[in-house]
Amino acid sequence: MRKIIGAILLVGVFATIPFGTYNVVKAESLDSADIAFLEFMGVEDKISYDRYPLYNECLVSSGWQYNFRLDGTYGFALIAEICEDNLQSFEVEEVYYEQTSPFANCVGTPIYITFNQYIEYKDGCYFDLSSGIELSQATIEKALEKGFGYSGSGNTTEIKETISYSSKTENLYTMKGDVPKYSSVEGATNCANVAGGVLVGYYDRFCENLIPNFQNYRVLGTSIIYKTLTAESSKVINSLKDLMGTDVNQLGTTFTGFESGMSEYTRSHGYTYKSESLLTGGNFDFSKYKDSVENNKPVALFLNNYAFLDSIQENNGQDAVSSTHSTVAHVVVACGYKQYNYYNSNGQKTAERIYLKVCSGFAVRGICYLNINSVSKIDKAISVIIS
């Protein structure tokens, strides 16, 4: 764990962030942070933006806030500098539309060191920007330990919703055989390692040396049945833990570490790893997702917080939806969906709910559905191909 240094130099005052003029930096002057931001948003020719620096606990510049306009709407993105194997890069960690940045009223130095925690340094102290409460050194160190890694499980709460309707339609799809339902193993208890193992296990059907000297599935008639966690698949997950830099510099695995680890594992076994973002303008694009899974390409979802669907109880024109919600960062692999459209008595559509079929990474849930209807925050979604 990194420690807060005793004496730090005071950075100049960080003025209130304006949402006025937006200027696109000319292509020849783009730096690596700009490139990471524009590639993530995927709409370079339509977006305009300004950016302002964010800092780490030592008041050293370590990220940026991008204020942007896209298709007539404004938003902001928070981007952090990530160090993996002594190589520095930038990751977009959070994107929001039509909301005010949590740093908008920061008059001191804006500190951004983990997901969903926004800190101001002023007068020699750290303060939580949402509550104004002074933060202890222990709290700062806990945030540093979390960093921008995806680590899996945490405390949960139950979320309920009731949807009234006169009629509804249901659209279901799942990849043949789903994906392997691996969970954490001893020595590699991180969700990103498990998700990587699920992807390797799925593609081992087509690239047989991904898991050498081992067949990961059985064929029963027209059905594909993946084997449960075995010594061979556990070895894959343990290997990915090291290759992804899990629990190095932060708890869990960064997105950068996940991508580099998957690339190295597949390359070392004679194959090529490719991923394609399924975000549009920084938001999850369900149509792109459908295209991916319907073409048998599983999707890795990097979640800022998440909710697993527990049940949908139908009763006299009402659906009572129950989900279990957790506020930690998590990674799952998706392989299908179910989509409900709700209508009133006039045949007008009044609501839509989408649930993504995923390998949860937890033994108790296995393959289940992710509730993405305002109760799960998808940071990144990538369609994965190994060939």
C-alpha positions as CSV (number, residue, x, y, z in Angstrom):
1,M,0.0,0.0,0.0
2,R,1.2,3.5,-0.8
3,K,1.6,5.8,2.2
4,I,0.8,9.5,2.4
5,I,4.0,11.5,2.7
6,G,4.4,13.7,5.7
7,A,5.3,16.9,4.0
8,I,3.7,17.9,0.6
9,L,3.9,21.0,-1.4
10,L,0.7,23.0,-1.8
11,V,-0.7,23.2,-5.3
12,G,-2.3,26.3,-6.5
13,V,-6.0,26.9,-5.9
14,F,-8.2,24.8,-8.2
15,A,-10.9,27.2,-9.5
16,T,-14.6,26.2,-9.9
17,I,-14.8,24.2,-13.1
18,P,-16.8,26.1,-15.8
19,F,-19.1,24.7,-18.4
20,G,-18.7,27.5,-20.8
21,T,-16.5,27.3,-23.9
22,Y,-15.4,23.9,-25.2
23,N,-12.4,23.6,-27.5
24,V,-11.1,20.6,-29.4
25,V,-7.4,20.4,-29.2
26,K,-5.8,20.1,-32.6
27,A,-4.8,16.6,-33.6
28,E,-1.1,17.4,-33.7
29,S,-1.2,18.6,-30.0
30,L,-3.1,15.6,-28.6
31,D,-1.3,13.9,-25.7
32,S,-1.8,10.4,-24.4
33,A,-4.6,11.5,-22.0
34,D,-6.5,13.2,-24.9
35,I,-6.1,10.1,-27.1
36,A,-7.4,7.8,-24.3
37,F,-10.4,10.0,-23.8
38,L,-11.3,10.3,-27.5
39,E,-10.8,6.6,-28.1
40,F,-13.0,5.8,-25.1
41,M,-15.8,8.1,-26.3
42,G,-15.4,6.9,-29.9
43,V,-16.9,10.1,-31.4
44,E,-13.8,12.3,-32.0
45,D,-15.4,14.2,-34.9
46,K,-18.6,15.1,-32.9
47,I,-17.2,16.0,-29.5
48,S,-15.8,19.2,-28.0
49,Y,-14.1,19.5,-24.7
50,D,-12.0,21.2,-22.1
51,R,-10.0,19.5,-19.4
52,Y,-8.7,20.3,-15.9
53,P,-6.1,18.4,-13.8
54,L,-6.8,16.1,-11.0
55,Y,-4.3,15.1,-8.3
56,N,-3.2,12.2,-6.1
57,E,-2.9,12.2,-2.4
58,C,0.6,13.7,-2.7
59,L,-0.8,16.6,-4.8
60,V,0.9,15.4,-7.9
61,S,-1.0,15.6,-11.1
62,S,-2.3,12.1,-11.9
63,G,-5.5,12.5,-14.0
64,W,-7.9,14.8,-15.7
65,Q,-11.5,15.9,-15.7
66,Y,-12.9,16.3,-19.2
67,N,-15.9,18.5,-19.6
68,F,-17.5,17.8,-22.9
69,R,-20.4,18.5,-25.2
70,L,-21.7,15.8,-27.5
71,D,-24.8,16.0,-29.7
72,G,-26.1,19.0,-27.8
73,T,-25.7,17.5,-24.4
74,Y,-22.9,18.1,-21.8
75,G,-21.2,15.7,-19.5
76,F,-17.9,15.0,-17.7
77,A,-15.4,12.2,-17.6
78,L,-12.8,11.4,-15.0
79,I,-9.6,9.9,-16.2
80,A,-6.8,8.5,-14.1
81,E,-3.1,7.7,-14.8
82,I,-2.4,4.0,-14.4
83,C,1.0,2.4,-13.9
84,E,1.4,-1.2,-15.0
85,D,4.9,-2.8,-15.2
86,N,6.5,0.7,-15.0
87,L,4.5,1.8,-18.0
88,Q,2.1,4.7,-17.6
89,S,-1.2,5.0,-19.4
90,F,-4.6,6.7,-18.9
91,E,-8.0,5.1,-18.2
92,V,-11.4,6.7,-18.3
93,E,-12.9,5.6,-15.0
94,E,-16.3,7.4,-14.9
95,V,-18.5,9.2,-17.4
96,Y,-21.7,11.1,-16.6
97,Y,-24.2,13.1,-18.8
98,E,-26.3,16.1,-17.8
99,Q,-24.8,16.1,-14.3
100,T,-22.7,18.5,-12.4
101,S,-19.2,17.2,-11.6
102,P,-18.5,16.4,-7.9
103,F,-15.5,18.7,-8.3
104,A,-17.5,21.6,-9.7
105,N,-17.3,23.6,-6.4
106,C,-13.8,22.5,-5.4
107,V,-11.8,25.6,-4.4
108,G,-8.8,23.6,-3.1
109,T,-7.0,20.8,-4.9
110,P,-9.2,18.1,-6.4
111,I,-8.0,14.6,-5.3
112,Y,-9.2,11.5,-7.3
113,I,-7.7,8.2,-6.2
114,T,-10.5,5.7,-6.4
115,F,-14.0,5.2,-7.9
116,N,-16.8,7.3,-6.6
117,Q,-14.8,9.1,-4.0
118,Y,-14.2,12.9,-4.6
119,I,-11.8,14.6,-2.2
120,E,-10.7,18.2,-1.8
121,Y,-7.4,19.2,-0.2
122,K,-7.3,22.6,1.5
123,D,-5.7,24.2,4.5
124,G,-3.5,21.1,5.0
125,C,-6.5,18.7,5.3
126,Y,-8.5,16.3,3.1
127,F,-12.3,16.7,2.9
128,D,-15.1,14.7,1.3
129,L,-16.6,17.0,-1.3
130,S,-20.1,15.5,-0.9
131,S,-20.4,15.9,2.8
132,G,-17.7,18.4,3.7
133,I,-16.4,16.0,6.4
134,E,-12.7,16.0,7.1
135,L,-11.1,12.6,6.1
136,S,-8.6,10.8,8.3
137,Q,-5.3,9.4,7.0
138,A,-6.7,5.9,7.5
139,T,-9.6,6.8,5.2
140,I,-7.2,8.2,2.5
141,E,-5.0,5.1,2.8
142,K,-8.1,2.8,2.4
143,A,-9.0,4.7,-0.8
144,L,-5.5,4.4,-2.1
145,E,-5.6,0.6,-1.4
146,K,-8.8,0.3,-3.5
147,G,-7.4,2.5,-6.3
148,F,-8.9,1.8,-9.7
149,G,-8.9,-2.0,-9.4
150,Y,-11.9,-4.3,-9.9
151,S,-12.0,-6.5,-6.9
152,G,-15.3,-8.3,-6.8
153,S,-17.5,-8.8,-3.7
154,G,-18.6,-6.5,-0.9
155,N,-21.6,-5.6,1.2
156,T,-25.0,-5.9,-0.5
157,T,-28.5,-4.4,-0.2
158,E,-31.8,-5.5,-1.6
159,I,-33.5,-3.3,-4.3
160,K,-37.1,-3.7,-5.3
161,E,-39.1,-2.2,-8.1
162,T,-42.8,-2.6,-9.2
163,I,-43.8,-2.1,-12.8
164,S,-47.4,-1.8,-13.7
165,Y,-48.7,-2.6,-17.3
166,S,-51.6,-3.8,-19.4
167,S,-49.4,-6.0,-21.6
168,K,-45.7,-6.8,-22.1
169,T,-43.4,-8.6,-24.5
170,E,-40.3,-10.6,-23.8
171,N,-37.3,-11.0,-26.0
172,L,-34.7,-13.6,-25.0
173,Y,-31.3,-14.7,-26.3
174,T,-28.4,-16.7,-25.0
175,M,-25.2,-18.0,-26.6
176,K,-25.2,-21.7,-27.2
177,G,-23.9,-23.4,-24.0
178,D,-23.6,-19.9,-22.3
179,V,-20.0,-19.5,-21.0
180,P,-18.1,-21.5,-18.3
181,K,-19.4,-20.6,-14.9
182,Y,-16.1,-20.3,-13.1
183,S,-15.7,-18.7,-9.7
184,S,-12.8,-17.6,-7.5
185,V,-10.0,-20.1,-6.7
186,E,-7.5,-20.2,-3.9
187,G,-4.6,-17.9,-4.7
188,A,-6.6,-16.0,-7.4
189,T,-9.7,-14.6,-5.7
190,N,-10.1,-11.6,-8.0
191,C,-13.1,-11.2,-10.3
192,A,-11.1,-10.0,-13.3
193,N,-8.9,-13.1,-13.2
194,V,-12.0,-15.3,-13.1
195,A,-13.5,-13.3,-16.0
196,G,-10.4,-13.8,-18.0
197,G,-10.5,-17.5,-17.2
198,V,-14.1,-17.7,-18.4
199,L,-13.1,-16.1,-21.7
200,V,-10.2,-18.5,-22.1
201,G,-12.4,-21.4,-21.2
202,Y,-15.0,-20.4,-23.8
203,Y,-12.5,-19.9,-26.6
204,D,-10.7,-23.1,-25.8
205,R,-13.5,-24.8,-27.8
206,F,-12.1,-23.2,-30.9
207,C,-8.5,-22.6,-29.9
208,E,-7.6,-25.9,-28.3
209,N,-4.2,-25.0,-27.0
210,L,-5.5,-22.2,-24.8
211,I,-5.8,-24.8,-22.1
212,P,-3.2,-27.4,-23.2
213,N,-4.0,-31.1,-23.1
214,F,-7.5,-30.5,-21.8
215,Q,-11.0,-30.4,-23.3
216,N,-13.0,-27.9,-21.5
217,Y,-16.5,-29.0,-22.6
218,R,-18.7,-32.0,-23.5
219,V,-21.2,-32.3,-26.4
220,L,-24.5,-33.9,-25.6
221,G,-26.6,-34.1,-28.7
222,T,-26.9,-30.5,-29.9
223,S,-25.9,-29.1,-26.5
224,I,-22.6,-27.7,-25.3
225,I,-21.8,-28.3,-21.6
226,Y,-18.8,-26.6,-20.1
227,K,-17.0,-28.4,-17.3
228,T,-17.0,-26.8,-13.9
229,L,-13.8,-25.4,-12.3
230,T,-11.0,-28.0,-12.6
231,A,-7.3,-28.0,-11.8
232,E,-6.6,-27.0,-15.4
233,S,-9.0,-24.0,-15.5
234,S,-7.9,-23.0,-12.0
235,K,-4.3,-22.9,-13.3
236,V,-5.4,-20.5,-16.0
237,I,-7.0,-18.2,-13.5
238,N,-3.9,-18.3,-11.3
239,S,-1.7,-17.5,-14.3
240,L,-3.9,-14.5,-15.2
241,K,-3.6,-13.2,-11.7
242,D,0.1,-12.7,-12.2
243,L,-0.1,-11.6,-15.8
244,M,-2.8,-9.0,-15.0
245,G,-0.8,-7.4,-12.1
246,T,-3.6,-8.2,-9.7
247,D,-3.2,-6.6,-6.2
248,V,-0.1,-4.7,-7.4
249,N,-0.4,-0.9,-6.4
250,Q,-4.1,-1.4,-5.6
251,L,-6.6,-4.1,-4.7
252,G,-7.8,-6.0,-7.6
253,T,-7.1,-5.6,-11.3
254,T,-7.2,-2.5,-13.4
255,F,-8.7,-2.5,-16.9
256,T,-5.3,-1.9,-18.4
257,G,-3.9,-4.8,-16.4
258,F,-6.8,-7.0,-17.6
259,E,-6.1,-6.2,-21.3
260,S,-2.4,-6.7,-21.1
261,G,-2.7,-9.9,-19.1
262,M,-5.2,-11.4,-21.6
263,S,-3.0,-10.4,-24.5
264,E,0.1,-12.0,-22.9
265,Y,-1.7,-15.2,-22.0
266,T,-3.1,-15.7,-25.5
267,R,0.1,-14.7,-27.2
268,S,2.1,-17.2,-25.1
269,H,-0.2,-20.0,-26.2
270,G,0.0,-19.1,-29.9
271,Y,-3.2,-17.0,-30.4
272,T,-4.2,-13.4,-30.7
273,Y,-6.4,-11.5,-28.3
274,K,-8.6,-8.6,-29.6
275,S,-11.3,-6.5,-27.9
276,E,-13.7,-4.0,-29.2
277,S,-15.5,-1.4,-27.1
278,L,-19.3,-1.6,-27.0
279,L,-19.7,2.0,-25.7
280,T,-21.0,4.9,-27.7
281,G,-20.2,8.3,-26.3
282,G,-19.0,6.6,-23.1
283,N,-22.4,4.9,-22.5
284,F,-23.2,1.2,-22.8
285,D,-24.7,0.5,-26.3
286,F,-27.2,-2.3,-26.1
287,S,-27.5,-2.7,-29.8
288,K,-23.7,-3.3,-30.1
289,Y,-23.9,-5.7,-27.2
290,K,-26.7,-7.7,-28.9
291,D,-24.7,-7.9,-32.1
292,S,-21.7,-9.2,-30.2
293,V,-23.4,-12.0,-28.3
294,E,-25.7,-13.0,-31.2
295,N,-22.5,-13.5,-33.2
296,N,-21.1,-15.7,-30.4
297,K,-18.6,-13.2,-29.1
298,P,-18.8,-13.0,-25.2
299,V,-18.6,-9.6,-23.6
300,A,-16.5,-8.5,-20.5
301,L,-18.3,-5.9,-18.4
302,F,-16.4,-3.7,-16.0
303,L,-18.9,-2.5,-13.4
304,N,-18.6,0.5,-11.1
305,N,-21.4,-1.0,-9.0
306,Y,-23.8,-3.8,-9.9
307,A,-27.1,-5.6,-9.1
308,F,-27.9,-9.2,-9.8
309,L,-31.5,-10.0,-10.6
310,D,-33.1,-12.3,-7.9
311,S,-36.6,-12.6,-9.2
312,I,-39.5,-11.2,-11.2
313,Q,-42.9,-11.9,-9.7
314,E,-45.9,-11.5,-12.0
315,N,-49.2,-10.6,-10.3
316,N,-52.3,-9.0,-11.9
317,G,-50.6,-6.6,-14.3
318,Q,-47.6,-5.9,-12.1
319,D,-44.0,-7.2,-12.1
320,A,-42.3,-7.1,-8.8
321,V,-38.5,-7.0,-9.5
322,S,-36.1,-7.9,-6.7
323,S,-32.3,-7.5,-7.1
324,T,-29.2,-7.6,-4.9
325,H,-27.0,-4.6,-5.2
326,S,-23.3,-4.1,-4.3
327,T,-21.3,-0.8,-4.6
328,V,-17.9,-2.4,-5.3
329,A,-16.2,-2.6,-8.7
330,H,-16.6,-6.0,-10.4
331,V,-16.0,-7.8,-13.7
332,V,-18.4,-10.3,-15.3
333,V,-18.6,-12.1,-18.7
334,A,-21.9,-11.7,-20.5
335,C,-23.4,-14.2,-23.0
336,G,-27.1,-13.2,-23.5
337,Y,-30.0,-11.0,-22.5
338,K,-33.7,-10.7,-21.8
339,Q,-35.6,-7.6,-22.7
340,Y,-39.1,-6.7,-21.6
341,N,-41.3,-4.0,-23.1
342,Y,-44.3,-2.8,-21.1
343,Y,-47.4,-1.2,-22.6
344,N,-50.5,0.5,-21.3
345,S,-54.1,-0.2,-22.3
346,N,-53.8,2.0,-25.4
347,G,-50.9,-0.1,-26.6
348,Q,-48.4,2.7,-25.9
349,K,-44.9,1.6,-24.6
350,T,-44.5,2.8,-21.1
351,A,-41.3,1.1,-19.9
352,E,-38.4,-1.1,-20.9
353,R,-36.2,-3.3,-18.8
354,I,-33.0,-5.1,-19.9
355,Y,-31.2,-7.8,-18.0
356,L,-27.8,-9.2,-19.3
357,K,-27.0,-12.9,-18.8
358,V,-23.6,-13.2,-17.2
359,C,-21.2,-15.5,-15.4
360,S,-21.3,-13.8,-12.1
361,G,-17.9,-15.0,-10.9
362,F,-19.5,-16.3,-7.7
363,A,-20.1,-20.0,-7.0
364,V,-23.4,-19.3,-5.3
365,R,-24.9,-17.5,-8.3
366,G,-23.1,-19.1,-11.3
367,I,-24.8,-18.0,-14.5
368,C,-27.4,-15.3,-13.6
369,Y,-28.8,-12.0,-14.9
370,L,-27.4,-8.5,-14.3
371,N,-29.9,-5.8,-13.7
372,I,-28.6,-2.8,-15.7
373,N,-31.7,-0.6,-15.3
374,S,-30.3,2.4,-13.3
375,V,-28.8,0.1,-10.7
376,S,-25.6,-1.1,-12.3
377,K,-22.9,1.3,-13.7
378,I,-21.1,-0.1,-16.7
379,D,-17.7,1.6,-16.9
380,K,-16.4,-0.4,-19.8
381,A,-17.8,-3.2,-22.1
382,I,-15.7,-5.1,-24.5
383,S,-16.5,-7.7,-27.1
384,V,-13.7,-10.3,-27.0
385,I,-12.3,-12.4,-29.8
386,I,-9.5,-14.9,-29.4
387,S,-8.2,-16.5,-32.6
